[in-house]
Amino acid sequence: MTVPSPVLPSYEGANLAGVIPGLLEPAERRPVWFPEPLREGGQVVLLVVDGLGWLQLQDRCHFVPNLATLTGGPITSVVPSTTATALTSLTVGTPPALHGIVGYRLVVPGPTGPEVLNVLRWRTASGDARPFVDPRAFQPLEPFRGRPVPIVSKSEFAGTGFSEAHQRDAPLAGWAQASSLVVEVRRLLAAGEPLVYAYYEGVDKIAHLRGFGEYYDAELIAVDRLVGDLLDILPAGAVLAVTADHGQVDVGPKAVIVDQRVMDETAMLSGEGRFRWLHARSGESSSVDRLEAVARQIYGDEAWVATAEQMEANGWFGGSLRPEVRTRLGDVAVIPFEPVAYLDPADGGEARLVCRHGSLTADEMLVPLVARHGRLGE
């Protein structure tokens, strides 16, 4: 069979990592790949809709009359196409190689040896990881280039390890219901904030729980109403921009435990179902080569198989990895291009997901960057 080419990030061009740095520039110096409304000046609200892929949006444009009025197109996410990595690249404005949150489940030194850190929960098998993994040291870069850009997000995210890692001390306007997101955005715009960052996670959550179908469509319709409400409250000259961290693939029941022949060659697993890291039993090149060969033999007809060194050399992470960042990854990754996922027996919660992401398919890697001015004065 013909193996498709992966969709690789355009880190120097239309990529998630360039959105915030571009918005912090004067309008006349913003990237040419920005939608025209973002290059005309005025206050900006950046709405980040977790899990809203460009291709999924195009398939359902008849459901979203408000989103359909925004102009723009697709940009690329990052490697891997997962929330922890992508949101960090968005807020700090760099590729993953520079900020170091290079995945969802990463290896860290624990109290008694290596453990796998769930970055979103900032937990390992030992519990809360903050006593031995400092979020600010783990991800050392300042978000928003050190500027106090206000964040409108769920109140429950305040004070978490991941929030501290990728948002630092940015002022938080917390909300409990999505209707309050609009109220907080209006308040901040009235106070004169030039840039407001708003985050909504409902699409990603429904896709994981229910897959594509009527529940997903209903959630997308709710997001479109949210977009309409934001367009209605924008003051004259202000612009709403909408983007996302990644898209989705419906895997359904096609999620399987990593093959025992691969497990026999590994010391541990990390990553996630659509970007599964395999850790060789020893650091010797022969052990890594053997692991890569076995993984390629078993999964080569449905997944890209690559070593960490190959990915780094080919620029998948956007640069060279610092030594401490390299230790967070495995030796060989299995990254499916078919709608399948490879489960870690030690990660029980992952088996329940319907839609997934992390890989380098167009469904997962392409996200929208669309914008328009508000409706006041129309």
C-alpha positions as CSV (number, residue, x, y, z in Angstrom):
1,M,0.0,0.0,0.0
2,T,1.0,3.6,-0.4
3,V,1.7,5.4,2.9
4,P,0.3,8.9,2.9
5,S,2.5,11.9,3.7
6,P,2.0,13.4,7.1
7,V,0.6,17.0,7.4
8,L,3.6,18.7,9.0
9,P,3.4,22.1,10.8
10,S,4.3,25.3,9.0
11,Y,6.1,26.7,12.0
12,E,7.5,29.6,10.0
13,G,4.2,30.3,8.4
14,A,0.5,29.7,9.0
15,N,0.8,27.9,12.3
16,L,-0.9,28.0,15.7
17,A,2.4,29.2,17.2
18,G,2.4,32.4,15.2
19,V,-1.1,33.5,16.1
20,I,-0.4,35.3,19.5
21,P,2.9,36.9,18.4
22,G,1.1,38.2,15.3
23,L,-1.8,39.6,17.3
24,L,0.7,41.4,19.6
25,E,2.1,43.3,16.6
26,P,0.7,46.5,15.3
27,A,-1.9,45.7,12.6
28,E,0.3,46.8,9.7
29,R,3.0,44.3,10.8
30,R,0.8,41.3,11.2
31,P,1.4,38.2,9.1
32,V,0.0,38.1,5.5
33,W,-1.6,34.8,6.3
34,F,-3.9,36.4,8.9
35,P,-7.5,37.0,7.8
36,E,-8.0,40.5,6.5
37,P,-10.1,41.7,9.5
38,L,-7.1,41.0,11.8
39,R,-4.8,43.2,9.7
40,E,-7.1,46.2,10.0
41,G,-6.5,47.1,13.7
42,G,-8.9,47.4,16.6
43,Q,-9.5,45.3,19.7
44,V,-9.3,41.6,19.2
45,V,-11.1,38.7,20.9
46,L,-9.4,35.4,20.2
47,L,-11.9,32.5,20.8
48,V,-10.1,29.2,21.1
49,V,-12.6,26.3,20.5
50,D,-10.9,23.2,21.7
51,G,-11.1,20.3,19.2
52,L,-12.7,22.2,16.3
53,G,-10.9,21.0,13.2
54,W,-11.0,22.8,9.9
55,L,-12.3,19.8,8.0
56,Q,-15.0,19.0,10.5
57,L,-16.1,22.6,10.3
58,Q,-16.3,22.6,6.5
59,D,-18.4,19.4,6.6
60,R,-20.9,21.1,8.8
61,C,-20.9,24.7,7.5
62,H,-24.7,24.5,7.0
63,F,-25.1,24.2,10.8
64,V,-23.1,27.3,11.7
65,P,-24.5,30.5,10.0
66,N,-22.5,32.8,12.3
67,L,-19.2,31.0,11.9
68,A,-19.8,31.0,8.1
69,T,-19.7,34.8,8.0
70,L,-16.1,34.8,9.3
71,T,-13.3,35.0,6.7
72,G,-10.0,33.1,6.7
73,G,-8.9,29.5,6.3
74,P,-6.9,26.7,7.8
75,I,-3.6,26.8,9.6
76,T,-1.6,24.0,11.0
77,S,-1.5,22.7,14.6
78,V,1.7,21.4,16.1
79,V,3.3,18.0,16.7
80,P,1.7,16.2,18.4
81,S,-1.8,17.6,17.7
82,T,-2.9,17.4,21.3
83,T,-4.3,20.0,23.7
84,A,-1.3,20.3,26.1
85,T,1.2,20.9,23.4
86,A,-1.0,23.0,21.1
87,L,-2.4,25.4,23.8
88,T,1.2,26.0,25.1
89,S,2.5,26.8,21.6
90,L,-0.5,29.1,21.2
91,T,0.0,31.1,24.4
92,V,3.8,31.2,24.4
93,G,4.1,31.6,20.7
94,T,6.8,29.0,20.0
95,P,7.1,25.5,18.5
96,P,7.0,22.6,21.0
97,A,10.8,22.2,20.9
98,L,11.2,25.5,22.6
99,H,8.6,25.3,25.3
100,G,9.1,21.6,26.1
101,I,5.5,20.4,26.6
102,V,6.0,18.0,23.8
103,G,2.9,15.8,24.4
104,Y,0.0,14.9,26.6
105,R,1.7,12.1,28.7
106,L,5.4,12.7,29.2
107,V,8.1,11.0,31.2
108,V,9.4,12.9,34.3
109,P,11.7,11.9,37.2
110,G,9.4,10.8,40.0
111,P,10.2,10.3,43.7
112,T,11.3,6.7,43.1
113,G,12.1,6.7,39.4
114,P,10.6,7.7,36.0
115,E,6.9,8.3,35.9
116,V,4.4,9.4,33.3
117,L,3.0,12.9,33.8
118,N,-0.5,13.6,32.6
119,V,0.1,17.2,31.6
120,L,-3.5,18.4,31.6
121,R,-4.1,17.0,35.1
122,W,-0.5,17.5,36.2
123,R,-0.6,14.1,37.9
124,T,1.4,10.9,37.8
125,A,0.6,7.5,39.3
126,S,2.0,9.0,42.6
127,G,-0.6,11.7,42.6
128,D,-0.2,15.5,42.3
129,A,3.1,16.1,40.4
130,R,3.7,19.6,41.7
131,P,5.9,18.6,44.6
132,F,8.5,17.2,42.2
133,V,7.6,18.8,38.8
134,D,7.5,22.6,39.0
135,P,5.2,23.9,36.2
136,R,7.2,27.0,35.7
137,A,10.5,25.2,35.5
138,F,9.0,22.5,33.2
139,Q,7.8,25.2,30.8
140,P,10.1,28.2,31.3
141,L,8.7,30.7,28.7
142,E,6.4,33.6,29.4
143,P,3.0,33.4,27.8
144,F,1.8,36.4,25.7
145,R,5.4,37.7,25.5
146,G,5.1,38.7,29.1
147,R,2.1,41.0,28.5
148,P,-1.0,40.9,30.8
149,V,-3.5,39.5,28.3
150,P,-6.7,38.6,30.1
151,I,-7.9,35.0,29.8
152,V,-11.7,34.2,29.9
153,S,-11.9,30.5,30.8
154,K,-13.6,28.1,33.1
155,S,-13.1,29.0,36.8
156,E,-12.2,25.4,37.6
157,F,-9.0,25.6,35.5
158,A,-7.6,28.3,37.8
159,G,-4.5,27.3,39.8
160,T,-3.9,23.9,38.0
161,G,-0.4,22.8,37.1
162,F,-1.1,23.0,33.4
163,S,-2.6,26.5,33.7
164,E,0.4,27.7,35.6
165,A,2.7,26.1,33.0
166,H,1.1,27.7,29.9
167,Q,-0.7,30.8,31.3
168,R,1.4,31.8,34.2
169,D,0.2,35.0,35.8
170,A,-2.2,36.1,33.1
171,P,-5.3,37.6,34.7
172,L,-8.2,35.2,34.7
173,A,-11.8,36.1,34.2
174,G,-13.4,32.8,35.3
175,W,-16.8,31.6,34.2
176,A,-19.1,28.7,35.2
177,Q,-21.4,28.7,32.2
178,A,-20.8,29.7,28.6
179,S,-23.2,32.6,28.8
180,S,-20.8,34.2,31.3
181,L,-18.0,34.0,28.8
182,V,-19.8,36.6,26.7
183,V,-20.4,38.8,29.7
184,E,-16.7,38.7,30.7
185,V,-15.5,39.4,27.2
186,R,-17.8,42.5,27.0
187,R,-16.6,43.7,30.3
188,L,-12.9,43.4,29.3
189,L,-13.5,45.1,26.0
190,A,-15.3,48.0,27.7
191,A,-12.3,48.4,30.0
192,G,-10.1,48.9,26.9
193,E,-8.2,45.6,26.7
194,P,-6.6,45.4,23.2
195,L,-6.5,41.6,23.2
196,V,-8.8,39.1,25.0
197,Y,-8.1,35.4,25.0
198,A,-11.2,33.2,25.5
199,Y,-11.3,29.4,25.7
200,Y,-14.2,27.0,25.3
201,E,-13.7,23.2,25.6
202,G,-17.2,21.8,24.8
203,V,-16.5,20.5,21.3
204,D,-13.5,18.5,22.3
205,K,-15.4,17.0,25.3
206,I,-18.4,16.0,23.3
207,A,-16.3,14.5,20.5
208,H,-14.4,12.4,23.0
209,L,-17.5,11.2,24.7
210,R,-20.0,10.8,21.8
211,G,-18.0,10.9,18.6
212,F,-19.5,12.6,15.5
213,G,-23.2,12.6,15.1
214,E,-26.2,14.4,16.6
215,Y,-24.5,15.3,19.9
216,Y,-21.5,16.7,18.1
217,D,-23.7,18.7,15.7
218,A,-25.8,20.0,18.6
219,E,-22.6,21.2,20.3
220,L,-21.3,22.9,17.2
221,I,-24.7,24.7,16.9
222,A,-24.2,25.9,20.5
223,V,-20.7,27.2,19.6
224,D,-22.2,29.0,16.7
225,R,-24.7,30.7,19.0
226,L,-21.7,31.7,21.2
227,V,-20.0,33.2,18.2
228,G,-23.1,35.1,17.3
229,D,-23.4,36.4,20.9
230,L,-19.8,37.6,20.7
231,L,-20.3,39.3,17.4
232,D,-23.3,41.1,18.8
233,I,-21.4,42.6,21.8
234,L,-18.2,43.7,20.0
235,P,-17.7,47.4,20.1
236,A,-17.2,49.3,16.8
237,G,-13.9,48.4,15.2
238,A,-13.3,45.3,17.3
239,V,-12.7,41.9,15.7
240,L,-13.6,38.3,16.7
241,A,-11.1,35.6,15.7
242,V,-11.8,31.9,16.1
243,T,-9.1,29.2,16.1
244,A,-8.6,25.7,17.7
245,D,-5.8,23.5,19.0
246,H,-6.5,20.4,16.9
247,G,-9.2,18.5,15.0
248,Q,-10.6,15.0,15.6
249,V,-10.8,11.5,14.1
250,D,-13.6,9.2,15.0
251,V,-11.9,5.9,16.1
252,G,-14.9,4.3,17.8
253,P,-14.1,0.7,18.7
254,K,-10.9,0.6,16.7
255,A,-8.7,1.2,19.8
256,V,-6.5,-1.7,20.7
257,I,-3.9,-2.5,23.3
258,V,-0.4,-2.2,22.0
259,D,0.6,-5.6,20.4
260,Q,2.4,-7.9,22.8
261,R,5.3,-8.4,20.4
262,V,5.9,-4.6,20.7
263,M,5.4,-4.7,24.5
264,D,8.1,-7.4,24.7
265,E,10.6,-4.8,23.4
266,T,9.5,-1.9,25.5
267,A,10.2,-0.8,29.1
268,M,7.2,1.5,29.2
269,L,4.7,3.5,27.1
270,S,3.8,7.2,27.1
271,G,2.1,9.6,24.8
272,E,-1.5,8.8,23.7
273,G,-3.5,6.5,21.5
274,R,-2.8,8.4,18.3
275,F,0.8,9.4,19.1
276,R,2.0,6.4,21.1
277,W,5.6,6.6,22.4
278,L,7.5,3.3,22.9
279,H,10.4,3.3,25.3
280,A,13.1,0.8,24.4
281,R,14.3,-1.6,27.1
282,S,17.8,-0.1,27.0
283,G,19.3,3.1,25.6
284,E,21.5,1.2,23.3
285,S,21.0,1.8,19.6
286,S,20.5,-1.9,18.9
287,S,17.5,-2.0,21.3
288,V,16.0,1.1,19.7
289,D,16.6,-0.4,16.2
290,R,14.9,-3.7,17.2
291,L,11.9,-1.8,18.7
292,E,11.5,0.3,15.5
293,A,11.7,-2.7,13.3
294,V,9.1,-4.7,15.3
295,A,6.8,-1.7,15.4
296,R,7.1,-1.1,11.7
297,Q,6.5,-4.7,10.9
298,I,3.2,-4.7,12.9
299,Y,1.9,-1.2,12.3
300,G,3.5,0.0,9.1
301,D,0.4,-0.5,7.0
302,E,-1.7,1.8,9.2
303,A,0.7,4.2,11.0
304,W,3.8,6.3,10.6
305,V,6.7,4.8,12.6
306,A,9.6,7.1,13.5
307,T,12.3,7.5,16.1
308,A,12.6,10.6,18.2
309,E,15.9,11.4,16.5
310,Q,14.2,11.2,13.1
311,M,11.4,13.5,14.1
312,E,13.8,16.0,15.7
313,A,16.1,16.0,12.6
314,N,13.1,16.5,10.3
315,G,11.8,19.5,12.3
316,W,8.6,18.0,13.5
317,F,8.9,19.7,16.9
318,G,10.2,23.0,15.4
319,G,13.8,22.8,16.5
320,S,16.4,21.0,18.5
321,L,15.2,19.5,21.8
322,R,17.0,20.5,25.0
323,P,18.5,17.4,26.8
324,E,15.9,17.6,29.6
325,V,13.1,17.8,27.0
326,R,14.4,14.8,25.1
327,T,14.1,12.7,28.2
328,R,10.4,13.3,28.3
329,L,9.8,11.4,25.1
330,G,10.1,7.7,24.2
331,D,12.5,6.2,21.6
332,V,10.0,5.2,18.8
333,A,6.6,6.7,18.1
334,V,3.7,4.9,16.3
335,I,1.4,7.5,14.8
336,P,-1.6,6.1,12.9
337,F,-2.9,7.6,9.7
338,E,-5.8,5.2,9.7
339,P,-8.7,5.7,12.2
340,V,-7.2,3.5,14.9
341,A,-5.6,4.1,18.3
342,Y,-3.0,2.1,20.4
343,L,-3.8,1.9,24.1
344,D,-1.5,1.8,27.1
345,P,-2.8,-0.8,29.5
346,A,-1.6,1.4,32.4
347,D,-3.9,4.3,31.2
348,G,-7.4,2.9,31.9
349,G,-9.3,6.1,31.1
350,E,-8.1,6.4,27.5
351,A,-10.1,3.3,26.3
352,R,-13.4,5.2,26.7
353,L,-12.7,7.9,24.1
354,V,-14.6,7.8,20.8
355,C,-13.0,10.7,18.8
356,R,-9.3,11.2,19.3
357,H,-6.4,13.3,18.1
358,G,-2.6,13.6,18.3
359,S,-1.6,12.3,14.9
360,L,-0.6,14.1,11.7
361,T,-3.6,13.6,9.5
362,A,-5.3,16.6,7.9
363,D,-8.4,15.9,10.1
364,E,-6.3,16.5,13.2
365,M,-3.6,19.0,12.0
366,L,-5.7,21.6,10.2
367,V,-7.5,24.1,12.4
368,P,-9.4,27.3,11.5
369,L,-8.2,30.9,11.8
370,V,-11.2,32.9,10.8
371,A,-12.3,36.5,11.8
372,R,-14.7,39.3,11.3
373,H,-15.7,42.6,12.8
374,G,-18.7,42.8,15.1
375,R,-22.3,43.6,14.0
376,L,-22.6,47.0,15.6
377,G,-23.1,49.6,12.9
378,E,-24.2,47.1,10.2
